[in-house]
Amino acid sequence: IPGPTGAITSFTTRVEREREKREGLLKSEEERKKMEDFNKAQSLLTKQTQQTIKEERERMKEQFMKEQEEK
């Protein structure tokens, strides 16, 4: 009887290995998507920050020019 039992065991093991491989690939894909989303959010935040700094710099420049004209 060891023949059939061995075949069933090896089949189950192969199926388990394939399942684990798929699960590993899914986890990797999820991690990749999370990192991609994080990078997009980080990039957007950086752009918004740069825009805010640029706008603040313009306001300060305008205020300075206005003060100079008043003098």
N, CA, C and O atoms as a Tripos MOL2 file, in Angstrom:
@<TRIPOS>MOLECULE
protein
  284   283    71     0     0
PROTEIN
NO_CHARGES

@<TRIPOS>ATOM
      1 N           0.8150   -1.2000    0.0000 N.3       1 ILE1
      2 CA          0.0000    0.0000    0.0000 C.3       1 ILE1
      3 C           0.8670    1.2770    0.0000 C.2       1 ILE1
      4 O           0.3120    2.3430   -0.2660 O.2       1 ILE1
      5 N           2.1530    1.2510    0.2710 N.am      2 PRO2
      6 CA          2.9290    2.4920    0.3020 C.3       2 PRO2
      7 C           2.8930    3.2640   -1.0230 C.2       2 PRO2
      8 O           3.0310    4.4880   -1.0130 O.2       2 PRO2
      9 N           2.7150    2.5910   -2.1480 N.am      3 GLY3
     10 CA          2.7060    3.2730   -3.4460 C.3       3 GLY3
     11 C           1.6320    4.3380   -3.5450 C.2       3 GLY3
     12 O           1.9580    5.5110   -3.7280 O.2       3 GLY3
     13 N           0.3570    3.9710   -3.4310 N.am      4 PRO4
     14 CA         -0.7080    4.9720   -3.5640 C.3       4 PRO4
     15 C          -0.6410    6.0580   -2.4910 C.2       4 PRO4
     16 O          -0.8740    7.2350   -2.7680 O.2       4 PRO4
     17 N          -0.3200    5.6470   -1.2670 N.am      5 THR5
     18 CA         -0.2330    6.6340   -0.1930 C.3       5 THR5
     19 C           0.8480    7.6530   -0.5080 C.2       5 THR5
     20 O           0.6560    8.8530   -0.3120 O.2       5 THR5
     21 N           1.9890    7.1710   -0.9970 N.am      6 GLY6
     22 CA          3.0890    8.0690   -1.3650 C.3       6 GLY6
     23 C           2.6760    9.0160   -2.4740 C.2       6 GLY6
     24 O           3.0300   10.1950   -2.4430 O.2       6 GLY6
     25 N           1.9330    8.5200   -3.4540 N.am      7 ALA7
     26 CA          1.4880    9.3620   -4.5670 C.3       7 ALA7
     27 C           0.5270   10.4360   -4.0700 C.2       7 ALA7
     28 O           0.6160   11.5910   -4.4870 O.2       7 ALA7
     29 N          -0.3800   10.0680   -3.1920 N.am      8 ILE8
     30 CA         -1.3470   11.0360   -2.6570 C.3       8 ILE8
     31 C          -0.6230   12.0920   -1.8240 C.2       8 ILE8
     32 O          -0.9250   13.2810   -1.9210 O.2       8 ILE8
     33 N           0.3250   11.6540   -1.0130 N.am      9 THR9
     34 CA          1.0850   12.5850   -0.1780 C.3       9 THR9
     35 C           1.8580   13.5690   -1.0440 C.2       9 THR9
     36 O           1.8630   14.7690   -0.7680 O.2       9 THR9
     37 N           2.5160   13.0680   -2.0950 N.am     10 SER10
     38 CA          3.2990   13.9670   -2.9450 C.3      10 SER10
     39 C           2.3740   14.9290   -3.6860 C.2      10 SER10
     40 O           2.7270   16.0890   -3.9000 O.2      10 SER10
     41 N           1.1950   14.4530   -4.0780 N.am     11 PHE11
     42 CA          0.2330   15.3310   -4.7550 C.3      11 PHE11
     43 C          -0.2230   16.4380   -3.8040 C.2      11 PHE11
     44 O          -0.2520   17.6120   -4.1740 O.2      11 PHE11
     45 N          -0.5760   16.0540   -2.5850 N.am     12 THR12
     46 CA         -1.0150   17.0330   -1.5970 C.3      12 THR12
     47 C           0.0950   18.0340   -1.3280 C.2      12 THR12
     48 O          -0.1590   19.2340   -1.2230 O.2      12 THR12
     49 N           1.3080   17.5540   -1.2190 N.am     13 THR13
     50 CA          2.4380   18.4320   -0.9610 C.3      13 THR13
     51 C           2.6140   19.4110   -2.1140 C.2      13 THR13
     52 O           2.8610   20.5970   -1.8920 O.2      13 THR13
     53 N           2.4860   18.9200   -3.3500 N.am     14 ARG14
     54 CA          2.6350   19.7970   -4.5120 C.3      14 ARG14
     55 C           1.5330   20.8600   -4.5220 C.2      14 ARG14
     56 O           1.7920   22.0300   -4.8010 O.2      14 ARG14
     57 N           0.3030   20.4400   -4.2140 N.am     15 VAL15
     58 CA         -0.8190   21.3820   -4.1560 C.3      15 VAL15
     59 C          -0.5690   22.4220   -3.0640 C.2      15 VAL15
     60 O          -0.7950   23.6160   -3.2650 O.2      15 VAL15
     61 N          -0.1020   21.9570   -1.9160 N.am     16 GLU16
     62 CA          0.1910   22.8890   -0.8260 C.3      16 GLU16
     63 C           1.2840   23.8690   -1.2240 C.2      16 GLU16
     64 O           1.1960   25.0620   -0.9350 O.2      16 GLU16
     65 N           2.3280   23.3490   -1.8990 N.am     17 ARG17
     66 CA          3.4180   24.2270   -2.3440 C.3      17 ARG17
     67 C           2.9000   25.2690   -3.3280 C.2      17 ARG17
     68 O           3.2710   26.4400   -3.2520 O.2      17 ARG17
     69 N           2.0460   24.8430   -4.2490 N.am     18 GLU18
     70 CA          1.4790   25.7830   -5.2250 C.3      18 GLU18
     71 C           0.6070   26.8300   -4.5280 C.2      18 GLU18
     72 O           0.6470   28.0080   -4.8840 O.2      18 GLU18
     73 N          -0.1740   26.4040   -3.5430 N.am     19 ARG19
     74 CA         -1.0210   27.3270   -2.7880 C.3      19 ARG19
     75 C          -0.1510   28.3430   -2.0420 C.2      19 ARG19
     76 O          -0.4250   29.5430   -2.0620 O.2      19 ARG19
     77 N           0.8990   27.8440   -1.3860 N.am     20 GLU20
     78 CA          1.8020   28.7410   -0.6610 C.3      20 GLU20
     79 C           2.4760   29.7230   -1.6150 C.2      20 GLU20
     80 O           2.6660   30.8950   -1.2910 O.2      20 GLU20
     81 N           2.8300   29.2240   -2.7920 N.am     21 LYS21
     82 CA          3.4610   30.0930   -3.7870 C.3      21 LYS21
     83 C           2.4870   31.1900   -4.2210 C.2      21 LYS21
     84 O           2.8680   32.3570   -4.3150 O.2      21 LYS21
     85 N           1.2270   30.8160   -4.4850 N.am     22 ARG22
     86 CA          0.2080   31.8040   -4.8670 C.3      22 ARG22
     87 C          -0.0100   32.8200   -3.7510 C.2      22 ARG22
     88 O          -0.1100   34.0200   -4.0050 O.2      22 ARG22
     89 N          -0.0850   32.3330   -2.5140 N.am     23 GLU23
     90 CA         -0.2720   33.2320   -1.3740 C.3      23 GLU23
     91 C           0.9010   34.1930   -1.2580 C.2      23 GLU23
     92 O           0.7170   35.3800   -0.9870 O.2      23 GLU23
     93 N           2.1070   33.6740   -1.4640 N.am     24 GLY24
     94 CA          3.2960   34.5270   -1.4300 C.3      24 GLY24
     95 C           3.2560   35.5840   -2.5160 C.2      24 GLY24
     96 O           3.6090   36.7390   -2.2810 O.2      24 GLY24
     97 N           2.8260   35.1880   -3.7090 N.am     25 LEU25
     98 CA          2.7260   36.1460   -4.8160 C.3      25 LEU25
     99 C           1.6670   37.2040   -4.5280 C.2      25 LEU25
    100 O           1.8630   38.3830   -4.8230 O.2      25 LEU25
    101 N           0.5440   36.7790   -3.9500 N.am     26 LEU26
    102 CA         -0.5100   37.7380   -3.5960 C.3      26 LEU26
    103 C          -0.0210   38.7330   -2.5420 C.2      26 LEU26
    104 O          -0.2890   39.9300   -2.6370 O.2      26 LEU26
    105 N           0.7010   38.2230   -1.5330 N.am     27 LYS27
    106 CA          1.2430   39.1070   -0.5020 C.3      27 LYS27
    107 C           2.2160   40.1020   -1.1170 C.2      27 LYS27
    108 O           2.1890   41.2900   -0.7960 O.2      27 LYS27
    109 N           3.0720   39.6100   -2.0020 N.am     28 SER28
    110 CA          4.0380   40.4910   -2.6600 C.3      28 SER28
    111 C           3.3260   41.5640   -3.4670 C.2      28 SER28
    112 O           3.7250   42.7280   -3.4530 O.2      28 SER28
    113 N           2.2740   41.1720   -4.1670 N.am     29 GLU29
    114 CA          1.5110   42.1240   -4.9830 C.3      29 GLU29
    115 C           0.8300   43.1660   -4.0930 C.2      29 GLU29
    116 O           0.8120   44.3510   -4.4280 O.2      29 GLU29
    117 N           0.2700   42.7280   -2.9630 N.am     30 GLU30
    118 CA         -0.3730   43.6650   -2.0360 C.3      30 GLU30
    119 C           0.6440   44.6520   -1.4760 C.2      30 GLU30
    120 O           0.3710   45.8490   -1.3910 O.2      30 GLU30
    121 N           1.8240   44.1460   -1.0930 N.am     31 GLU31
    122 CA          2.8700   45.0200   -0.5620 C.3      31 GLU31
    123 C           3.3140   46.0200   -1.6250 C.2      31 GLU31
    124 O           3.5480   47.1910   -1.3240 O.2      31 GLU31
    125 N           3.4290   45.5550   -2.8690 N.am     32 ARG32
    126 CA          3.8470   46.4350   -3.9620 C.3      32 ARG32
    127 C           2.8130   47.5490   -4.1550 C.2      32 ARG32
    128 O           3.1700   48.7140   -4.3330 O.2      32 ARG32
    129 N           1.5240   47.1760   -4.1160 N.am     33 LYS33
    130 CA          0.4580   48.1710   -4.2830 C.3      33 LYS33
    131 C           0.4650   49.1750   -3.1300 C.2      33 LYS33
    132 O           0.2930   50.3740   -3.3490 O.2      33 LYS33
    133 N           0.6640   48.6860   -1.9020 N.am     34 LYS34
    134 CA          0.7070   49.5860   -0.7520 C.3      34 LYS34
    135 C           1.8630   50.5720   -0.8820 C.2      34 LYS34
    136 O           1.7030   51.7620   -0.6080 O.2      34 LYS34
    137 N           3.0290   50.0750   -1.3010 N.am     35 MET35
    138 CA          4.1810   50.9530   -1.4790 C.3      35 MET35
    139 C           3.9200   51.9560   -2.5990 C.2      35 MET35
    140 O           4.3030   53.1220   -2.4960 O.2      35 MET35
    141 N           3.2740   51.5030   -3.6600 N.am     36 GLU36
    142 CA          2.9460   52.3970   -4.7790 C.3      36 GLU36
    143 C           1.9970   53.5000   -4.3010 C.2      36 GLU36
    144 O           2.1910   54.6730   -4.6210 O.2      36 GLU36
    145 N           0.9760   53.1210   -3.5370 N.am     37 ASP37
    146 CA          0.0350   54.1030   -2.9930 C.3      37 ASP37
    147 C           0.7490   55.0790   -2.0560 C.2      37 ASP37
    148 O           0.4980   56.2840   -2.0920 O.2      37 ASP37
    149 N           1.6390   54.5450   -1.2180 N.am     38 PHE38
    150 CA          2.3980   55.3950   -0.2970 C.3      38 PHE38
    151 C           3.2480   56.3860   -1.0750 C.2      38 PHE38
    152 O           3.2900   57.5720   -0.7470 O.2      38 PHE38
    153 N           3.9260   55.8960   -2.1070 N.am     39 ASN39
    154 CA          4.7850   56.7690   -2.9040 C.3      39 ASN39
    155 C           3.9770   57.8500   -3.6120 C.2      39 ASN39
    156 O           4.4190   58.9950   -3.7120 O.2      39 ASN39
    157 N           2.7860   57.4870   -4.1060 N.am     40 LYS40
    158 CA          1.9230   58.4820   -4.7530 C.3      40 LYS40
    159 C           1.4960   59.5450   -3.7440 C.2      40 LYS40
    160 O           1.5300   60.7400   -4.0390 O.2      40 LYS40
    161 N           1.0970   59.1060   -2.5570 N.am     41 ALA41
    162 CA          0.6670   60.0450   -1.5210 C.3      41 ALA41
    163 C           1.8250   60.9530   -1.1120 C.2      41 ALA41
    164 O           1.6430   62.1560   -0.9260 O.2      41 ALA41
    165 N           3.0120   60.3720   -0.9740 N.am     42 GLN42
    166 CA          4.1970   61.1420   -0.5960 C.3      42 GLN42
    167 C           4.5190   62.1750   -1.6690 C.2      42 GLN42
    168 O           4.8470   63.3210   -1.3590 O.2      42 GLN42
    169 N           4.4230   61.7680   -2.9260 N.am     43 SER43
    170 CA          4.6920   62.6700   -4.0420 C.3      43 SER43
    171 C           3.6850   63.8180   -4.0580 C.2      43 SER43
    172 O           4.0580   64.9760   -4.2470 O.2      43 SER43
    173 N           2.4170   63.4960   -3.8600 N.am     44 LEU44
    174 CA          1.3740   64.5220   -3.8330 C.3      44 LEU44
    175 C           1.6090   65.5010   -2.6890 C.2      44 LEU44
    176 O           1.4730   66.7120   -2.8620 O.2      44 LEU44
    177 N           1.9610   64.9730   -1.5210 N.am     45 LEU45
    178 CA          2.2320   65.8250   -0.3700 C.3      45 LEU45
    179 C           3.4050   66.7560   -0.6580 C.2      45 LEU45
    180 O           3.3620   67.9380   -0.3150 O.2      45 LEU45
    181 N           4.4430   66.2300   -1.2810 N.am     46 THR46
    182 CA          5.6130   67.0380   -1.6280 C.3      46 THR46
    183 C           5.2210   68.1550   -2.5880 C.2      46 THR46
    184 O           5.6340   69.3020   -2.4120 O.2      46 THR46
    185 N           4.4260   67.8220   -3.6000 N.am     47 LYS47
    186 CA          3.9820   68.8370   -4.5660 C.3      47 LYS47
    187 C           3.1520   69.9150   -3.8800 C.2      47 LYS47
    188 O           3.3270   71.1040   -4.1440 O.2      47 LYS47
    189 N           2.2420   69.4910   -2.9930 N.am     48 GLN48
    190 CA          1.4020   70.4570   -2.2860 C.3      48 GLN48
    191 C           2.2530   71.3600   -1.4030 C.2      48 GLN48
    192 O           2.0160   72.5660   -1.3290 O.2      48 GLN48
    193 N           3.2390   70.7780   -0.7360 N.am     49 THR49
    194 CA          4.1200   71.5490    0.1340 C.3      49 THR49
    195 C           4.9110   72.5590   -0.6810 C.2      49 THR49
    196 O           5.0290   73.7210   -0.2940 O.2      49 THR49
    197 N           5.4520   72.1180   -1.8050 N.am     50 GLN50
    198 CA          6.2140   73.0210   -2.6640 C.3      50 GLN50
    199 C           5.3350   74.1530   -3.1750 C.2      50 GLN50
    200 O           5.7750   75.3010   -3.2370 O.2      50 GLN50
    201 N           4.0980   73.8390   -3.5400 N.am     51 GLN51
    202 CA          3.1640   74.8560   -4.0220 C.3      51 GLN51
    203 C           2.8540   75.8590   -2.9160 C.2      51 GLN51
    204 O           2.8080   77.0650   -3.1590 O.2      51 GLN51
    205 N           2.6430   75.3590   -1.7030 N.am     52 THR52
    206 CA          2.3530   76.2370   -0.5700 C.3      52 THR52
    207 C           3.5300   77.1670   -0.3080 C.2      52 THR52
    208 O           3.3410   78.3620   -0.0790 O.2      52 THR52
    209 N           4.7410   76.6270   -0.3390 N.am     53 ILE53
    210 CA          5.9430   77.4370   -0.1220 C.3      53 ILE53
    211 C           6.0660   78.4970   -1.2110 C.2      53 ILE53
    212 O           6.3890   79.6510   -0.9300 O.2      53 ILE53
    213 N           5.8090   78.1030   -2.4390 N.am     54 LYS54
    214 CA          5.8850   79.0410   -3.5620 C.3      54 LYS54
    215 C           4.8780   80.1780   -3.3800 C.2      54 LYS54
    216 O           5.2120   81.3470   -3.5740 O.2      54 LYS54
    217 N           3.6470   79.8280   -3.0070 N.am     55 GLU55
    218 CA          2.6150   80.8440   -2.7970 C.3      55 GLU55
    219 C           2.9840   81.7720   -1.6440 C.2      55 GLU55
    220 O           2.7980   82.9850   -1.7390 O.2      55 GLU55
    221 N           3.5010   81.2130   -0.5650 N.am     56 GLU56
    222 CA          3.9070   82.0220    0.5850 C.3      56 GLU56
    223 C           5.0440   82.9650    0.1980 C.2      56 GLU56
    224 O           5.0550   84.1270    0.6050 O.2      56 GLU56
    225 N           5.9810   82.4780   -0.5720 N.am     57 ARG57
    226 CA          7.1020   83.2940   -1.0380 C.3      57 ARG57
    227 C           6.5910   84.4690   -1.8820 C.2      57 ARG57
    228 O           7.0740   85.5940   -1.7460 O.2      57 ARG57
    229 N           5.6150   84.1990   -2.7490 N.am     58 GLU58
    230 CA          5.0300   85.2570   -3.5820 C.3      58 GLU58
    231 C           4.3270   86.3030   -2.7140 C.2      58 GLU58
    232 O           4.4630   87.5030   -2.9520 O.2      58 GLU58
    233 N           3.5770   85.8490   -1.7090 N.am     59 ARG59
    234 CA          2.8880   86.7850   -0.8120 C.3      59 ARG59
    235 C           3.8930   87.6680   -0.0690 C.2      59 ARG59
    236 O           3.6950   88.8750    0.0660 O.2      59 ARG59
    237 N           4.9680   87.0500    0.4060 N.am     60 MET60
    238 CA          5.9900   87.8130    1.1200 C.3      60 MET60
    239 C           6.6480   88.8340    0.1950 C.2      60 MET60
    240 O           6.9160   89.9670    0.5970 O.2      60 MET60
    241 N           6.9040   88.4270   -1.0330 N.am     61 LYS61
    242 CA          7.5190   89.3240   -2.0130 C.3      61 LYS61
    243 C           6.5990   90.5100   -2.2890 C.2      61 LYS61
    244 O           7.0420   91.6580   -2.3060 O.2      61 LYS61
    245 N           5.3080   90.2220   -2.5050 N.am     62 GLU62
    246 CA          4.3390   91.2860   -2.7590 C.3      62 GLU62
    247 C           4.2410   92.2310   -1.5610 C.2      62 GLU62
    248 O           4.1690   93.4470   -1.7320 O.2      62 GLU62
    249 N           4.2370   91.6790   -0.3630 N.am     63 GLN63
    250 CA          4.1660   92.4890    0.8490 C.3      63 GLN63
    251 C           5.4010   93.3780    0.9600 C.2      63 GLN63
    252 O           5.2890   94.5570    1.2960 O.2      63 GLN63
    253 N           6.5560   92.8290    0.6850 N.am     64 PHE64
    254 CA          7.8020   93.5880    0.7440 C.3      64 PHE64
    255 C           7.7770   94.7310   -0.2700 C.2      64 PHE64
    256 O           8.1350   95.8640    0.0520 O.2      64 PHE64
    257 N           7.3510   94.4220   -1.5000 N.am     65 MET65
    258 CA          7.2980   95.4450   -2.5480 C.3      65 MET65
    259 C           6.3050   96.5510   -2.1630 C.2      65 MET65
    260 O           6.5600   97.7330   -2.3970 O.2      65 MET65
    261 N           5.1920   96.1610   -1.5820 N.am     66 LYS66
    262 CA          4.1780   97.1240   -1.1540 C.3      66 LYS66
    263 C           4.7480   98.0380   -0.0680 C.2      66 LYS66
    264 O           4.5290   99.2490   -0.0970 O.2      66 LYS66
    265 N           5.4750   97.4640    0.8850 N.am     67 GLU67
    266 CA          6.0970   98.2480    1.9550 C.3      67 GLU67
    267 C           7.1450   99.1960    1.3920 C.2      67 GLU67
    268 O           7.2710  100.3270    1.8630 O.2      67 GLU67
    269 N           7.8960   98.7530    0.3960 N.am     68 GLN68
    270 CA          8.9270   99.5940   -0.2140 C.3      68 GLN68
    271 C           8.3020  100.7830   -0.9430 C.2      68 GLN68
    272 O           8.8470  101.8860   -0.9190 O.2      68 GLN68
    273 N           7.1630  100.5540   -1.5880 N.am     69 GLU69
    274 CA          6.4810  101.6340   -2.3030 C.3      69 GLU69
    275 C           5.9500  102.6830   -1.3290 C.2      69 GLU69
    276 O           5.9250  103.8730   -1.6420 O.2      69 GLU69
    277 N           5.5280  102.2390   -0.1560 N.am     70 GLU70
    278 CA          4.9770  103.1540    0.8360 C.3      70 GLU70
    279 C           6.0450  104.0500    1.4390 C.2      70 GLU70
    280 O           5.7370  105.1460    1.9090 O.2      70 GLU70
    281 N           7.2860  103.6080    1.4340 N.am     71 LYS71
    282 CA          8.3690  104.3900    2.0500 C.3      71 LYS71
    283 C           8.8080  105.5100    1.2080 C.2      71 LYS71
    284 O           9.7100  106.2550    1.5930 O.2      71 LYS71
@<TRIPOS>BOND
     1     1     2 1
     2     2     3 1
     3     3     4 2
     4     3     5 am
     5     5     6 1
     6     6     7 1
     7     7     8 2
     8     7     9 am
     9     9    10 1
    10    10    11 1
    11    11    12 2
    12    11    13 am
    13    13    14 1
    14    14    15 1
    15    15    16 2
    16    15    17 am
    17    17    18 1
    18    18    19 1
    19    19    20 2
    20    19    21 am
    21    21    22 1
    22    22    23 1
    23    23    24 2
    24    23    25 am
    25    25    26 1
    26    26    27 1
    27    27    28 2
    28    27    29 am
    29    29    30 1
    30    30    31 1
    31    31    32 2
    32    31    33 am
    33    33    34 1
    34    34    35 1
    35    35    36 2
    36    35    37 am
    37    37    38 1
    38    38    39 1
    39    39    40 2
    40    39    41 am
    41    41    42 1
    42    42    43 1
    43    43    44 2
    44    43    45 am
    45    45    46 1
    46    46    47 1
    47    47    48 2
    48    47    49 am
    49    49    50 1
    50    50    51 1
    51    51    52 2
    52    51    53 am
    53    53    54 1
    54    54    55 1
    55    55    56 2
    56    55    57 am
    57    57    58 1
    58    58    59 1
    59    59    60 2
    60    59    61 am
    61    61    62 1
    62    62    63 1
    63    63    64 2
    64    63    65 am
    65    65    66 1
    66    66    67 1
    67    67    68 2
    68    67    69 am
    69    69    70 1
    70    70    71 1
    71    71    72 2
    72    71    73 am
    73    73    74 1
    74    74    75 1
    75    75    76 2
    76    75    77 am
    77    77    78 1
    78    78    79 1
    79    79    80 2
    80    79    81 am
    81    81    82 1
    82    82    83 1
    83    83    84 2
    84    83    85 am
    85    85    86 1
    86    86    87 1
    87    87    88 2
    88    87    89 am
    89    89    90 1
    90    90    91 1
    91    91    92 2
    92    91    93 am
    93    93    94 1
    94    94    95 1
    95    95    96 2
    96    95    97 am
    97    97    98 1
    98    98    99 1
    99    99   100 2
   100    99   101 am
   101   101   102 1
   102   102   103 1
   103   103   104 2
   104   103   105 am
   105   105   106 1
   106   106   107 1
   107   107   108 2
   108   107   109 am
   109   109   110 1
   110   110   111 1
   111   111   112 2
   112   111   113 am
   113   113   114 1
   114   114   115 1
   115   115   116 2
   116   115   117 am
   117   117   118 1
   118   118   119 1
   119   119   120 2
   120   119   121 am
   121   121   122 1
   122   122   123 1
   123   123   124 2
   124   123   125 am
   125   125   126 1
   126   126   127 1
   127   127   128 2
   128   127   129 am
   129   129   130 1
   130   130   131 1
   131   131   132 2
   132   131   133 am
   133   133   134 1
   134   134   135 1
   135   135   136 2
   136   135   137 am
   137   137   138 1
   138   138   139 1
   139   139   140 2
   140   139   141 am
   141   141   142 1
   142   142   143 1
   143   143   144 2
   144   143   145 am
   145   145   146 1
   146   146   147 1
   147   147   148 2
   148   147   149 am
   149   149   150 1
   150   150   151 1
   151   151   152 2
   152   151   153 am
   153   153   154 1
   154   154   155 1
   155   155   156 2
   156   155   157 am
   157   157   158 1
   158   158   159 1
   159   159   160 2
   160   159   161 am
   161   161   162 1
   162   162   163 1
   163   163   164 2
   164   163   165 am
   165   165   166 1
   166   166   167 1
   167   167   168 2
   168   167   169 am
   169   169   170 1
   170   170   171 1
   171   171   172 2
   172   171   173 am
   173   173   174 1
   174   174   175 1
   175   175   176 2
   176   175   177 am
   177   177   178 1
   178   178   179 1
   179   179   180 2
   180   179   181 am
   181   181   182 1
   182   182   183 1
   183   183   184 2
   184   183   185 am
   185   185   186 1
   186   186   187 1
   187   187   188 2
   188   187   189 am
   189   189   190 1
   190   190   191 1
   191   191   192 2
   192   191   193 am
   193   193   194 1
   194   194   195 1
   195   195   196 2
   196   195   197 am
   197   197   198 1
   198   198   199 1
   199   199   200 2
   200   199   201 am
   201   201   202 1
   202   202   203 1
   203   203   204 2
   204   203   205 am
   205   205   206 1
   206   206   207 1
   207   207   208 2
   208   207   209 am
   209   209   210 1
   210   210   211 1
   211   211   212 2
   212   211   213 am
   213   213   214 1
   214   214   215 1
   215   215   216 2
   216   215   217 am
   217   217   218 1
   218   218   219 1
   219   219   220 2
   220   219   221 am
   221   221   222 1
   222   222   223 1
   223   223   224 2
   224   223   225 am
   225   225   226 1
   226   226   227 1
   227   227   228 2
   228   227   229 am
   229   229   230 1
   230   230   231 1
   231   231   232 2
   232   231   233 am
   233   233   234 1
   234   234   235 1
   235   235   236 2
   236   235   237 am
   237   237   238 1
   238   238   239 1
   239   239   240 2
   240   239   241 am
   241   241   242 1
   242   242   243 1
   243   243   244 2
   244   243   245 am
   245   245   246 1
   246   246   247 1
   247   247   248 2
   248   247   249 am
   249   249   250 1
   250   250   251 1
   251   251   252 2
   252   251   253 am
   253   253   254 1
   254   254   255 1
   255   255   256 2
   256   255   257 am
   257   257   258 1
   258   258   259 1
   259   259   260 2
   260   259   261 am
   261   261   262 1
   262   262   263 1
   263   263   264 2
   264   263   265 am
   265   265   266 1
   266   266   267 1
   267   267   268 2
   268   267   269 am
   269   269   270 1
   270   270   271 1
   271   271   272 2
   272   271   273 am
   273   273   274 1
   274   274   275 1
   275   275   276 2
   276   275   277 am
   277   277   278 1
   278   278   279 1
   279   279   280 2
   280   279   281 am
   281   281   282 1
   282   282   283 1
   283   283   284 2
@<TRIPOS>SUBSTRUCTURE
     1 ILE1         2 RESIDUE 1 A ILE
     2 PRO2         6 RESIDUE 1 A PRO
     3 GLY3        10 RESIDUE 1 A GLY
     4 PRO4        14 RESIDUE 1 A PRO
     5 THR5        18 RESIDUE 1 A THR
     6 GLY6        22 RESIDUE 1 A GLY
     7 ALA7        26 RESIDUE 1 A ALA
     8 ILE8        30 RESIDUE 1 A ILE
     9 THR9        34 RESIDUE 1 A THR
    10 SER10       38 RESIDUE 1 A SER
    11 PHE11       42 RESIDUE 1 A PHE
    12 THR12       46 RESIDUE 1 A THR
    13 THR13       50 RESIDUE 1 A THR
    14 ARG14       54 RESIDUE 1 A ARG
    15 VAL15       58 RESIDUE 1 A VAL
    16 GLU16       62 RESIDUE 1 A GLU
    17 ARG17       66 RESIDUE 1 A ARG
    18 GLU18       70 RESIDUE 1 A GLU
    19 ARG19       74 RESIDUE 1 A ARG
    20 GLU20       78 RESIDUE 1 A GLU
    21 LYS21       82 RESIDUE 1 A LYS
    22 ARG22       86 RESIDUE 1 A ARG
    23 GLU23       90 RESIDUE 1 A GLU
    24 GLY24       94 RESIDUE 1 A GLY
    25 LEU25       98 RESIDUE 1 A LEU
    26 LEU26      102 RESIDUE 1 A LEU
    27 LYS27      106 RESIDUE 1 A LYS
    28 SER28      110 RESIDUE 1 A SER
    29 GLU29      114 RESIDUE 1 A GLU
    30 GLU30      118 RESIDUE 1 A GLU
    31 GLU31      122 RESIDUE 1 A GLU
    32 ARG32      126 RESIDUE 1 A ARG
    33 LYS33      130 RESIDUE 1 A LYS
    34 LYS34      134 RESIDUE 1 A LYS
    35 MET35      138 RESIDUE 1 A MET
    36 GLU36      142 RESIDUE 1 A GLU
    37 ASP37      146 RESIDUE 1 A ASP
    38 PHE38      150 RESIDUE 1 A PHE
    39 ASN39      154 RESIDUE 1 A ASN
    40 LYS40      158 RESIDUE 1 A LYS
    41 ALA41      162 RESIDUE 1 A ALA
    42 GLN42      166 RESIDUE 1 A GLN
    43 SER43      170 RESIDUE 1 A SER
    44 LEU44      174 RESIDUE 1 A LEU
    45 LEU45      178 RESIDUE 1 A LEU
    46 THR46      182 RESIDUE 1 A THR
    47 LYS47      186 RESIDUE 1 A LYS
    48 GLN48      190 RESIDUE 1 A GLN
    49 THR49      194 RESIDUE 1 A THR
    50 GLN50      198 RESIDUE 1 A GLN
    51 GLN51      202 RESIDUE 1 A GLN
    52 THR52      206 RESIDUE 1 A THR
    53 ILE53      210 RESIDUE 1 A ILE
    54 LYS54      214 RESIDUE 1 A LYS
    55 GLU55      218 RESIDUE 1 A GLU
    56 GLU56      222 RESIDUE 1 A GLU
    57 ARG57      226 RESIDUE 1 A ARG
    58 GLU58      230 RESIDUE 1 A GLU
    59 ARG59      234 RESIDUE 1 A ARG
    60 MET60      238 RESIDUE 1 A MET
    61 LYS61      242 RESIDUE 1 A LYS
    62 GLU62      246 RESIDUE 1 A GLU
    63 GLN63      250 RESIDUE 1 A GLN
    64 PHE64      254 RESIDUE 1 A PHE
    65 MET65      258 RESIDUE 1 A MET
    66 LYS66      262 RESIDUE 1 A LYS
    67 GLU67      266 RESIDUE 1 A GLU
    68 GLN68      270 RESIDUE 1 A GLN
    69 GLU69      274 RESIDUE 1 A GLU
    70 GLU70      278 RESIDUE 1 A GLU
    71 LYS71      282 RESIDUE 1 A LYS
